[in-house]
Amino acid sequence: MKLFRETELINADIFFYYHKVTKFVQANNKKYTKDNTINTIMDKKVIVTGVIGADVHAVGNKILTYALEEAGFKMINLGVMVSQEEFIEAAVETNADAILVSSLYGHGEIDCYGLRDKCDEAGLMDIPLLAGGNLVVGKQDFEEVEKRFMAMGFTKVYPPNTQLDTTIADLNILFSK
């Protein structure tokens, strides 16, 4: 699987993170493959992901998708500038097991407001909602940000620079319930 198309230009930062993810996946391959007891309970859980709102930060989204696919999840990546309705439509169409929202431009809290209610209205009452990235404008105490997202109905919330293995482990635990 290719992470980037031939027509996409990559800079040194993207190249660095691509190799970092590749090394992570190689180092943890046994830990996250279907042969492992953690993932044997999974039957390719489907996760809808994308970058919400007017945010166009695509690199982290691609890296996250790649790592989660390598960890055994079926990823539906909607790309950037994704509306709440698009997340919900994709989750319904694919019978998704979770929705993972990314945001780096600081307006994730605004963009995610009401997502749980819309999911419930669409019949997705039990679907886990996860969000991560730079979710708010300015430097704010993450514990307070997390509380606000949990009050909005999110299952798990991640601060900037969360390690990929944290998200993978959380998803495995979430899907083992």
N, CA and C atoms as an extended XYZ file, in Angstrom:
531
Properties=species:S:1:pos:R:3:atomname:S:1:resname:S:1:resid:I:1 pbc="F F F"
N         0.832       -1.179        0.000 N   MET     1
C         0.000        0.000        0.000 CA  MET     1
C         0.877        1.243        0.000 C   MET     1
N         0.550        2.196       -0.844 N   LYS     2
C         1.303        3.437       -0.907 CA  LYS     2
C         0.630        4.480       -0.029 C   LYS     2
N         1.451        5.206        0.707 N   LEU     3
C         0.924        6.251        1.568 CA  LEU     3
C         0.636        7.514        0.778 C   LEU     3
N         1.458        7.789       -0.233 N   PHE     4
C         1.280        8.992       -1.042 CA  PHE     4
C         1.234        8.623       -2.517 C   PHE     4
N         0.461        9.379       -3.277 N   ARG     5
C         0.415        9.192       -4.724 CA  ARG     5
C         1.675        9.800       -5.345 C   ARG     5
N         2.024        9.341       -6.534 N   GLU     6
C         3.209        9.851       -7.212 CA  GLU     6
C         3.110       11.349       -7.488 C   GLU     6
N         1.899       11.852       -7.623 N   THR     7
C         1.705       13.268       -7.957 CA  THR     7
C         1.791       14.183       -6.742 C   THR     7
N         1.878       13.611       -5.542 N   GLU     8
C         1.943       14.435       -4.343 CA  GLU     8
C         3.388       14.742       -3.989 C   GLU     8
N         3.617       15.986       -3.686 N   LEU     9
C         4.937       16.397       -3.238 CA  LEU     9
C         5.028       16.186       -1.741 C   LEU     9
N         6.166       15.702       -1.283 N   ILE    10
C         6.339       15.558        0.159 CA  ILE    10
C         7.568       16.339        0.578 C   ILE    10
N         7.510       16.916        1.747 N   ASN    11
C         8.663       17.634        2.246 CA  ASN    11
C         9.396       16.789        3.278 C   ASN    11
N        10.448       17.332        3.862 N   ALA    12
C        11.272       16.570        4.792 CA  ALA    12
C        10.488       16.117        6.014 C   ALA    12
N         9.585       16.951        6.517 N   ASP    13
C         8.796       16.571        7.697 CA  ASP    13
C         7.917       15.366        7.396 C   ASP    13
N         7.259       15.388        6.257 N   ILE    14
C         6.386       14.278        5.890 CA  ILE    14
C         7.213       13.012        5.726 C   ILE    14
N         8.344       13.130        5.058 N   PHE    15
C         9.230       11.996        4.857 CA  PHE    15
C         9.664       11.411        6.200 C   PHE    15
N        10.019       12.288        7.150 N   PHE    16
C        10.437       11.871        8.485 CA  PHE    16
C         9.317       11.086        9.170 C   PHE    16
N         8.101       11.633        9.162 N   TYR    17
C         6.997       10.974        9.841 CA  TYR    17
C         6.603        9.672        9.154 C   TYR    17
N         6.692        9.628        7.844 N   TYR    18
C         6.408        8.390        7.130 CA  TYR    18
C         7.348        7.288        7.603 C   TYR    18
N         8.625        7.603        7.687 N   HIS    19
C         9.592        6.600        8.139 CA  HIS    19
C         9.415        6.267        9.617 C   HIS    19
N         9.018        7.232       10.406 N   LYS    20
C         8.746        6.985       11.821 CA  LYS    20
C         7.591        5.996       11.964 C   LYS    20
N         6.530        6.199       11.198 N   VAL    21
C         5.379        5.284       11.248 CA  VAL    21
C         5.783        3.911       10.738 C   VAL    21
N         6.540        3.864        9.661 N   THR    22
C         6.978        2.587        9.102 CA  THR    22
C         7.783        1.805       10.139 C   THR    22
N         8.701        2.475       10.815 N   LYS    23
C         9.493        1.806       11.850 CA  LYS    23
C         8.615        1.353       13.002 C   LYS    23
N         7.640        2.168       13.376 N   PHE    24
C         6.717        1.804       14.451 CA  PHE    24
C         5.951        0.536       14.079 C   PHE    24
N         5.421        0.501       12.871 N   VAL    25
C         4.633       -0.648       12.437 CA  VAL    25
C         5.508       -1.893       12.392 C   VAL    25
N         6.722       -1.767       11.872 N   GLN    26
C         7.618       -2.909       11.809 CA  GLN    26
C         7.984       -3.409       13.206 C   GLN    26
N         8.242       -2.488       14.122 N   ALA    27
C         8.628       -2.864       15.479 CA  ALA    27
C         7.472       -3.502       16.244 C   ALA    27
N         6.264       -3.123       15.928 N   ASN    28
C         5.103       -3.604       16.662 CA  ASN    28
C         4.247       -4.573       15.870 C   ASN    28
N         4.766       -5.077       14.762 N   ASN    29
C         3.979       -5.917       13.878 CA  ASN    29
C         3.357       -7.103       14.613 C   ASN    29
N         4.144       -7.812       15.407 N   LYS    30
C         3.608       -8.963       16.122 CA  LYS    30
C         2.574       -8.540       17.150 C   LYS    30
N         2.781       -7.372       17.706 N   LYS    31
C         1.892       -6.880       18.753 CA  LYS    31
C         0.504       -6.564       18.206 C   LYS    31
N         0.409       -6.141       16.961 N   TYR    32
C        -0.858       -5.664       16.432 CA  TYR    32
C        -1.417       -6.468       15.267 C   TYR    32
N        -0.849       -7.597       14.965 N   THR    33
C        -1.387       -8.388       13.860 CA  THR    33
C        -2.520       -9.280       14.340 C   THR    33
N        -3.259       -9.860       13.389 N   LYS    34
C        -4.405      -10.703       13.743 CA  LYS    34
C        -3.983      -11.955       14.493 C   LYS    34
N        -2.711      -12.342       14.417 N   ASP    35
C        -2.255      -13.522       15.143 CA  ASP    35
C        -2.197      -13.255       16.641 C   ASP    35
N        -2.208      -12.012       17.020 N   ASN    36
C        -2.112      -11.632       18.427 CA  ASN    36
C        -3.484      -11.754       19.081 C   ASN    36
N        -3.515      -12.102       20.338 N   THR    37
C        -4.789      -12.271       21.027 CA  THR    37
C        -5.569      -10.974       21.138 C   THR    37
N        -4.894       -9.851       21.152 N   ILE    38
C        -5.612       -8.576       21.221 CA  ILE    38
C        -6.495       -8.424       19.990 C   ILE    38
N        -5.962       -8.756       18.825 N   ASN    39
C        -6.714       -8.535       17.600 CA  ASN    39
C        -7.533       -9.732       17.146 C   ASN    39
N        -7.410      -10.876       17.783 N   THR    40
C        -8.207      -12.008       17.325 CA  THR    40
C        -9.690      -11.763       17.557 C   THR    40
N       -10.027      -10.903       18.506 N   ILE    41
C       -11.425      -10.578       18.739 CA  ILE    41
C       -11.965       -9.638       17.669 C   ILE    41
N       -11.059       -9.046       16.913 N   MET    42
C       -11.472       -8.117       15.865 CA  MET    42
C       -11.680       -8.858       14.563 C   MET    42
N       -12.702       -8.513       13.881 N   ASP    43
C       -12.895       -9.007       12.540 CA  ASP    43
C       -12.882       -7.794       11.628 C   ASP    43
N       -11.700       -7.212       11.467 N   LYS    44
C       -11.522       -6.001       10.662 CA  LYS    44
C       -12.554       -4.946       11.041 C   LYS    44
N       -12.420       -4.391       12.197 N   LYS    45
C       -13.312       -3.327       12.632 CA  LYS    45
C       -13.176       -2.139       11.690 C   LYS    45
N       -14.308       -1.543       11.343 N   VAL    46
C       -14.339       -0.446       10.381 CA  VAL    46
C       -14.340        0.882       11.130 C   VAL    46
N       -13.404        1.744       10.760 N   ILE    47
C       -13.297        3.059       11.377 CA  ILE    47
C       -13.379        4.113       10.276 C   ILE    47
N       -14.318        5.032       10.434 N   VAL    48
C       -14.432        6.173        9.523 CA  VAL    48
C       -13.593        7.295       10.109 C   VAL    48
N       -12.716        7.857        9.304 N   THR    49
C       -11.871        8.945        9.781 CA  THR    49
C       -11.831       10.062        8.750 C   THR    49
N       -11.391       11.210        9.216 N   GLY    50
C       -11.250       12.365        8.353 CA  GLY    50
C       -10.917       13.587        9.186 C   GLY    50
N       -10.666       14.671        8.498 N   VAL    51
C       -10.343       15.942        9.139 CA  VAL    51
C       -11.591       16.812        9.049 C   VAL    51
N       -12.134       17.185       10.187 N   ILE    52
C       -13.434       17.840       10.253 CA  ILE    52
C       -13.371       19.338        9.951 C   ILE    52
N       -14.493       19.860        9.460 N   GLY    53
C       -14.646       21.304        9.258 CA  GLY    53
C       -13.863       21.821        8.070 C   GLY    53
N       -13.332       23.021        8.218 N   ALA    54
C       -12.581       23.665        7.138 CA  ALA    54
C       -11.091       23.352        7.209 C   ALA    54
N       -10.725       22.396        8.022 N   ASP    55
C        -9.323       22.029        8.230 CA  ASP    55
C        -8.801       21.244        7.026 C   ASP    55
N        -7.633       21.630        6.536 N   VAL    56
C        -7.047       20.976        5.361 CA  VAL    56
C        -5.736       20.249        5.684 C   VAL    56
N        -5.480       19.944        6.939 N   HIS    57
C        -4.238       19.273        7.337 CA  HIS    57
C        -4.343       17.778        7.020 C   HIS    57
N        -3.734       17.372        5.929 N   ALA    58
C        -3.905       16.008        5.419 CA  ALA    58
C        -2.833       15.023        5.852 C   ALA    58
N        -1.647       15.492        6.198 N   VAL    59
C        -0.530       14.577        6.424 CA  VAL    59
C        -0.773       13.650        7.609 C   VAL    59
N        -1.133       14.215        8.756 N   GLY    60
C        -1.379       13.393        9.938 CA  GLY    60
C        -2.500       12.392        9.705 C   GLY    60
N        -3.506       12.811        8.967 N   ASN    61
C        -4.635       11.949        8.630 CA  ASN    61
C        -4.163       10.728        7.832 C   ASN    61
N        -3.281       10.950        6.893 N   LYS    62
C        -2.770        9.835        6.086 CA  LYS    62
C        -1.890        8.907        6.917 C   LYS    62
N        -1.071        9.491        7.783 N   ILE    63
C        -0.200        8.677        8.639 CA  ILE    63
C        -1.038        7.840        9.594 C   ILE    63
N        -2.046        8.451       10.214 N   LEU    64
C        -2.932        7.737       11.125 CA  LEU    64
C        -3.645        6.598       10.404 C   LEU    64
N        -4.172        6.873        9.238 N   THR    65
C        -4.871        5.847        8.459 CA  THR    65
C        -3.935        4.687        8.136 C   THR    65
N        -2.737        5.004        7.693 N   TYR    66
C        -1.758        3.965        7.352 CA  TYR    66
C        -1.455        3.087        8.566 C   TYR    66
N        -1.181        3.717        9.702 N   ALA    67
C        -0.827        2.957       10.905 CA  ALA    67
C        -1.990        2.075       11.369 C   ALA    67
N        -3.204        2.610       11.322 N   LEU    68
C        -4.355        1.823       11.760 CA  LEU    68
C        -4.667        0.679       10.791 C   LEU    68
N        -4.460        0.902        9.499 N   GLU    69
C        -4.626       -0.196        8.538 CA  GLU    69
C        -3.600       -1.293        8.806 C   GLU    69
N        -2.371       -0.891        9.065 N   GLU    70
C        -1.317       -1.865        9.353 CA  GLU    70
C        -1.602       -2.612       10.657 C   GLU    70
N        -2.364       -1.991       11.552 N   ALA    71
C        -2.711       -2.624       12.822 CA  ALA    71
C        -3.936       -3.534       12.689 C   ALA    71
N        -4.499       -3.624       11.487 N   GLY    72
C        -5.582       -4.567       11.247 CA  GLY    72
C        -6.974       -3.984       11.150 C   GLY    72
N        -7.099       -2.669       11.159 N   PHE    73
C        -8.406       -2.042       11.044 CA  PHE    73
C        -8.713       -1.721        9.590 C   PHE    73
N        -9.992       -1.743        9.244 N   LYS    74
C       -10.413       -1.304        7.912 CA  LYS    74
C       -10.739        0.181        8.037 C   LYS    74
N        -9.987        1.000        7.324 N   MET    75
C       -10.124        2.447        7.439 CA  MET    75
C       -10.892        3.014        6.251 C   MET    75
N       -11.835        3.886        6.551 N   ILE    76
C       -12.556        4.651        5.540 CA  ILE    76
C       -12.121        6.089        5.755 C   ILE    76
N       -11.179        6.543        4.947 N   ASN    77
C       -10.617        7.888        5.113 CA  ASN    77
C       -11.356        8.855        4.191 C   ASN    77
N       -12.061        9.795        4.796 N   LEU    78
C       -12.839       10.764        4.023 CA  LEU    78
C       -12.016       11.977        3.606 C   LEU    78
N       -10.772       12.056        4.038 N   GLY    79
C        -9.904       13.158        3.644 CA  GLY    79
C       -10.095       14.387        4.514 C   GLY    79
N        -9.968       15.550        3.894 N   VAL    80
C       -10.026       16.821        4.630 CA  VAL    80
C       -11.329       17.558        4.354 C   VAL    80
N       -11.584       18.550        5.199 N   MET    81
C       -12.774       19.397        5.065 CA  MET    81
C       -14.056       18.569        5.052 C   MET    81
N       -14.174       17.694        6.042 N   VAL    82
C       -15.292       16.767        6.127 CA  VAL    82
C       -16.352       17.327        7.084 C   VAL    82
N       -17.588       17.320        6.656 N   SER    83
C       -18.683       17.795        7.501 CA  SER    83
C       -19.145       16.676        8.438 C   SER    83
N       -19.871       17.052        9.474 N   GLN    84
C       -20.444       16.053       10.373 CA  GLN    84
C       -21.337       15.089        9.594 C   GLN    84
N       -22.116       15.630        8.691 N   GLU    85
C       -23.031       14.796        7.906 CA  GLU    85
C       -22.277       13.768        7.068 C   GLU    85
N       -21.126       14.149        6.531 N   GLU    86
C       -20.340       13.194        5.734 CA  GLU    86
C       -19.794       12.068        6.605 C   GLU    86
N       -19.349       12.387        7.823 N   PHE    87
C       -18.901       11.335        8.744 CA  PHE    87
C       -20.046       10.355        9.010 C   PHE    87
N       -21.214       10.896        9.292 N   ILE    88
C       -22.374       10.071        9.632 CA  ILE    88
C       -22.819        9.231        8.440 C   ILE    88
N       -22.910        9.833        7.264 N   GLU    89
C       -23.304        9.084        6.056 CA  GLU    89
C       -22.350        7.923        5.803 C   GLU    89
N       -21.050        8.185        5.928 N   ALA    90
C       -20.059        7.124        5.699 CA  ALA    90
C       -20.184        6.031        6.758 C   ALA    90
N       -20.428        6.414        8.002 N   ALA    91
C       -20.566        5.421        9.072 CA  ALA    91
C       -21.785        4.537        8.840 C   ALA    91
N       -22.874        5.132        8.398 N   VAL    92
C       -24.092        4.361        8.115 CA  VAL    92
C       -23.856        3.441        6.918 C   VAL    92
N       -23.294        3.975        5.842 N   GLU    93
C       -23.085        3.201        4.607 CA  GLU    93
C       -22.148        2.023        4.809 C   GLU    93
N       -21.135        2.185        5.658 N   THR    94
C       -20.120        1.141        5.840 CA  THR    94
C       -20.353        0.297        7.081 C   THR    94
N       -21.437        0.596        7.809 N   ASN    95
C       -21.694       -0.085        9.075 CA  ASN    95
C       -20.467        0.016        9.981 C   ASN    95
N       -19.960        1.218       10.122 N   ALA    96
C       -18.718        1.468       10.853 CA  ALA    96
C       -18.845        1.122       12.323 C   ALA    96
N       -17.696        0.771       12.894 N   ASP    97
C       -17.629        0.442       14.311 CA  ASP    97
C       -17.198        1.636       15.152 C   ASP    97
N       -16.640        2.675       14.512 N   ALA    98
C       -16.211        3.882       15.229 CA  ALA    98
C       -16.016        5.013       14.234 C   ALA    98
N       -16.085        6.233       14.762 N   ILE    99
C       -15.755        7.436       13.993 CA  ILE    99
C       -14.589        8.109       14.703 C   ILE    99
N       -13.538        8.381       13.947 N   LEU   100
C       -12.337        9.024       14.478 CA  LEU   100
C       -12.145       10.351       13.762 C   LEU   100
N       -12.330       11.444       14.499 N   VAL   101
C       -12.272       12.789       13.948 CA  VAL   101
C       -10.926       13.427       14.263 C   VAL   101
N       -10.299       14.009       13.257 N   SER   102
C        -9.052       14.739       13.456 CA  SER   102
C        -9.270       16.215       13.189 C   SER   102
N        -8.496       17.024       13.879 N   SER   103
C        -8.521       18.464       13.636 CA  SER   103
C        -7.207       19.051       14.113 C   SER   103
N        -6.609       19.872       13.288 N   LEU   104
C        -5.346       20.506       13.672 CA  LEU   104
C        -5.410       22.019       13.674 C   LEU   104
N        -6.444       22.603       13.122 N   TYR   105
C        -6.468       24.053       12.981 CA  TYR   105
C        -7.083       24.774       14.173 C   TYR   105
N        -7.423       24.021       15.211 N   GLY   106
C        -7.865       24.623       16.450 CA  GLY   106
C        -9.353       24.821       16.621 C   GLY   106
N       -10.138       24.483       15.617 N   HIS   107
C       -11.584       24.688       15.714 CA  HIS   107
C       -12.354       23.373       15.845 C   HIS   107
N       -11.670       22.325       16.249 N   GLY   108
C       -12.300       21.013       16.381 CA  GLY   108
C       -13.452       21.001       17.358 C   GLY   108
N       -13.329       21.736       18.450 N   GLU   109
C       -14.413       21.759       19.430 CA  GLU   109
C       -15.683       22.342       18.817 C   GLU   109
N       -15.528       23.403       18.082 N   ILE   110
C       -16.671       24.029       17.407 CA  ILE   110
C       -17.231       23.081       16.341 C   ILE   110
N       -16.349       22.504       15.546 N   ASP   111
C       -16.768       21.628       14.456 CA  ASP   111
C       -17.423       20.340       14.944 C   ASP   111
N       -17.043       19.868       16.129 N   CYS   112
C       -17.568       18.611       16.658 CA  CYS   112
C       -18.837       18.788       17.479 C   CYS   112
N       -19.176       20.017       17.807 N   TYR   113
C       -20.348       20.261       18.640 CA  TYR   113
C       -21.615       19.730       17.945 C   TYR   113
N       -22.344       18.887       18.646 N   GLY   114
C       -23.591       18.333       18.105 CA  GLY   114
C       -23.428       17.039       17.325 C   GLY   114
N       -22.199       16.556       17.146 N   LEU   115
C       -21.986       15.332       16.367 CA  LEU   115
C       -22.661       14.130       17.019 C   LEU   115
N       -22.561       14.005       18.333 N   ARG   116
C       -23.201       12.866       19.003 CA  ARG   116
C       -24.704       12.879       18.772 C   ARG   116
N       -25.338       14.038       18.902 N   ASP   117
C       -26.786       14.130       18.683 CA  ASP   117
C       -27.163       13.715       17.269 C   ASP   117
N       -26.373       14.162       16.291 N   LYS   118
C       -26.655       13.795       14.900 CA  LYS   118
C       -26.447       12.295       14.674 C   LYS   118
N       -25.438       11.720       15.326 N   CYS   119
C       -25.223       10.272       15.221 CA  CYS   119
C       -26.429        9.525       15.789 C   CYS   119
N       -26.884        9.969       16.946 N   ASP   120
C       -28.045        9.326       17.571 CA  ASP   120
C       -29.266        9.404       16.665 C   ASP   120
N       -29.496       10.562       16.063 N   GLU   121
C       -30.637       10.749       15.157 CA  GLU   121
C       -30.558        9.822       13.950 C   GLU   121
N       -29.311        9.508       13.527 N   ALA   122
C       -29.110        8.635       12.363 CA  ALA   122
C       -29.109        7.157       12.738 C   ALA   122
N       -29.372        6.855       14.007 N   GLY   123
C       -29.401        5.459       14.438 CA  GLY   123
C       -28.060        4.929       14.896 C   GLY   123
N       -27.087        5.796       15.087 N   LEU   124
C       -25.742        5.388       15.506 CA  LEU   124
C       -25.529        5.670       16.998 C   LEU   124
N       -26.508        5.283       17.803 N   MET   125
C       -26.464        5.599       19.229 CA  MET   125
C       -25.241        5.042       19.943 C   MET   125
N       -24.795        3.881       19.554 N   ASP   126
C       -23.703        3.221       20.275 CA  ASP   126
C       -22.337        3.392       19.618 C   ASP   126
N       -22.260        4.118       18.524 N   ILE   127
C       -20.973        4.221       17.841 CA  ILE   127
C       -20.000        5.073       18.669 C   ILE   127
N       -18.808        4.542       18.924 N   PRO   128
C       -17.817        5.331       19.643 CA  PRO   128
C       -17.337        6.510       18.790 C   PRO   128
N       -17.213        7.660       19.425 N   LEU   129
C       -16.669        8.857       18.777 CA  LEU   129
C       -15.332        9.171       19.419 C   LEU   129
N       -14.305        9.286       18.580 N   LEU   130
C       -12.976        9.634       19.055 CA  LEU   130
C       -12.533       10.890       18.331 C   LEU   130
N       -11.797       11.742       19.039 N   ALA   131
C       -11.289       12.973       18.427 CA  ALA   131
C        -9.871       13.197       18.896 C   ALA   131
N        -9.061       13.755       18.001 N   GLY   132
C        -7.687       14.027       18.382 CA  GLY   132
C        -7.067       15.115       17.543 C   GLY   132
N        -6.002       15.684       18.101 N   GLY   133
C        -5.258       16.728       17.416 CA  GLY   133
C        -5.245       18.008       18.220 C   GLY   133
N        -5.062       19.094       17.509 N   ASN   134
C        -5.109       20.423       18.120 CA  ASN   134
C        -6.568       20.869       18.049 C   ASN   134
N        -7.337       20.495       19.046 N   LEU   135
C        -8.787       20.604       18.996 CA  LEU   135
C        -9.336       21.968       19.377 C   LEU   135
N        -8.527       22.801       20.009 N   VAL   136
C        -8.994       24.109       20.476 CA  VAL   136
C        -7.971       25.186       20.127 C   VAL   136
N        -8.444       26.420       20.119 N   VAL   137
C        -7.571       27.560       19.837 CA  VAL   137
C        -6.795       27.910       21.101 C   VAL   137
N        -5.502       28.126       20.937 N   GLY   138
C        -4.667       28.550       22.053 CA  GLY   138
C        -4.261       27.403       22.960 C   GLY   138
N        -3.434       27.739       23.928 N   LYS   139
C        -2.960       26.752       24.903 CA  LYS   139
C        -4.005       26.628       26.001 C   LYS   139
N        -4.637       25.465       26.077 N   GLN   140
C        -5.629       25.204       27.105 CA  GLN   140
C        -5.273       23.900       27.802 C   GLN   140
N        -5.634       23.804       29.056 N   ASP   141
C        -5.408       22.598       29.832 CA  ASP   141
C        -6.164       21.448       29.157 C   ASP   141
N        -5.440       20.401       28.766 N   PHE   142
C        -6.077       19.322       28.023 CA  PHE   142
C        -7.151       18.616       28.842 C   PHE   142
N        -6.968       18.510       30.141 N   GLU   143
C        -7.993       17.859       30.958 CA  GLU   143
C        -9.338       18.578       30.835 C   GLU   143
N        -9.302       19.904       30.739 N   GLU   144
C       -10.537       20.674       30.565 CA  GLU   144
C       -11.129       20.452       29.168 C   GLU   144
N       -10.261       20.422       28.174 N   VAL   145
C       -10.711       20.153       26.797 CA  VAL   145
C       -11.346       18.769       26.737 C   VAL   145
N       -10.690       17.801       27.326 N   GLU   146
C       -11.207       16.430       27.337 CA  GLU   146
C       -12.582       16.375       28.006 C   GLU   146
N       -12.737       17.050       29.131 N   LYS   147
C       -14.038       17.076       29.828 CA  LYS   147
C       -15.136       17.632       28.927 C   LYS   147
N       -14.818       18.694       28.191 N   ARG   148
C       -15.826       19.290       27.312 CA  ARG   148
C       -16.220       18.331       26.192 C   ARG   148
N       -15.237       17.639       25.621 N   PHE   149
C       -15.532       16.672       24.555 CA  PHE   149
C       -16.324       15.477       25.101 C   PHE   149
N       -15.966       15.023       26.284 N   MET   150
C       -16.706       13.908       26.881 CA  MET   150
C       -18.152       14.332       27.157 C   MET   150
N       -18.345       15.576       27.578 N   ALA   151
C       -19.699       16.093       27.806 CA  ALA   151
C       -20.481       16.193       26.495 C   ALA   151
N       -19.762       16.325       25.367 N   MET   152
C       -20.418       16.357       24.054 CA  MET   152
C       -20.702       14.950       23.533 C   MET   152
N       -20.352       13.915       24.312 N   GLY   153
C       -20.667       12.550       23.914 CA  GLY   153
C       -19.539       11.788       23.261 C   GLY   153
N       -18.318       12.305       23.331 N   PHE   154
C       -17.181       11.591       22.753 CA  PHE   154
C       -16.713       10.500       23.705 C   PHE   154
N       -16.224        9.408       23.133 N   THR   155
C       -15.775        8.253       23.885 CA  THR   155
C       -14.336        8.420       24.340 C   THR   155
N       -13.515        8.982       23.476 N   LYS   156
C       -12.090        9.145       23.748 CA  LYS   156
C       -11.611       10.405       23.049 C   LYS   156
N       -10.712       11.142       23.722 N   VAL   157
C       -10.191       12.385       23.173 CA  VAL   157
C        -8.676       12.384       23.351 C   VAL   157
N        -7.961       12.775       22.303 N   TYR   158
C        -6.503       12.731       22.317 CA  TYR   158
C        -5.901       14.119       22.142 C   TYR   158
N        -4.876       14.426       22.923 N   PRO   159
C        -4.187       15.708       22.769 CA  PRO   159
C        -3.236       15.665       21.569 C   PRO   159
N        -2.698       16.821       21.190 N   PRO   160
C        -1.699       16.819       20.120 CA  PRO   160
C        -0.533       15.893       20.488 C   PRO   160
N         0.064       15.307       19.490 N   ASN   161
C         1.255       14.460       19.632 CA  ASN   161
C         1.015       13.139       20.362 C   ASN   161
N        -0.219       12.661       20.361 N   THR   162
C        -0.499       11.346       20.944 CA  THR   162
C         0.208       10.292       20.105 C   THR   162
N         0.824        9.344       20.762 N   GLN   163
C         1.530        8.280       20.056 CA  GLN   163
C         0.533        7.329       19.398 C   GLN   163
N         0.895        6.824       18.245 N   LEU   164
C         0.018        5.919       17.499 CA  LEU   164
C        -0.325        4.668       18.287 C   LEU   164
N         0.636        4.145       19.043 N   ASP   165
C         0.353        2.922       19.792 CA  ASP   165
C        -0.699        3.142       20.873 C   ASP   165
N        -0.819        4.366       21.373 N   THR   166
C        -1.860        4.684       22.351 CA  THR   166
C        -3.238        4.545       21.715 C   THR   166
N        -3.398        5.122       20.544 N   THR   167
C        -4.683        5.050       19.845 CA  THR   167
C        -5.018        3.608       19.469 C   THR   167
N        -4.048        2.874       18.970 N   ILE   168
C        -4.267        1.478       18.586 CA  ILE   168
C        -4.669        0.644       19.807 C   ILE   168
N        -3.963        0.822       20.906 N   ALA   169
C        -4.291        0.076       22.128 CA  ALA   169
C        -5.697        0.444       22.619 C   ALA   169
N        -6.028        1.721       22.589 N   ASP   170
C        -7.366        2.155       23.022 CA  ASP   170
C        -8.457        1.540       22.148 C   ASP   170
N        -8.229        1.513       20.835 N   LEU   171
C        -9.217        0.920       19.933 CA  LEU   171
C        -9.372       -0.569       20.194 C   LEU   171
N        -8.266       -1.258       20.418 N   ASN   172
C        -8.347       -2.691       20.723 CA  ASN   172
C        -9.134       -2.932       22.000 C   ASN   172
N        -8.920       -2.121       23.003 N   ILE   173
C        -9.670       -2.254       24.256 CA  ILE   173
C       -11.141       -1.922       24.019 C   ILE   173
N       -11.388       -0.858       23.315 N   LEU   174
C       -12.759       -0.434       23.027 CA  LEU   174
C       -13.543       -1.527       22.311 C   LEU   174
N       -12.913       -2.172       21.339 N   PHE   175
C       -13.585       -3.194       20.551 CA  PHE   175
C       -13.635       -4.556       21.250 C   PHE   175
N       -12.924       -4.708       22.355 N   SER   176
C       -12.953       -5.984       23.077 CA  SER   176
C       -14.107       -6.053       24.058 C   SER   176
N       -14.800       -4.942       24.263 N   LYS   177
C       -15.918       -4.898       25.239 CA  LYS   177
C       -17.141       -5.578       24.685 C   LYS   177
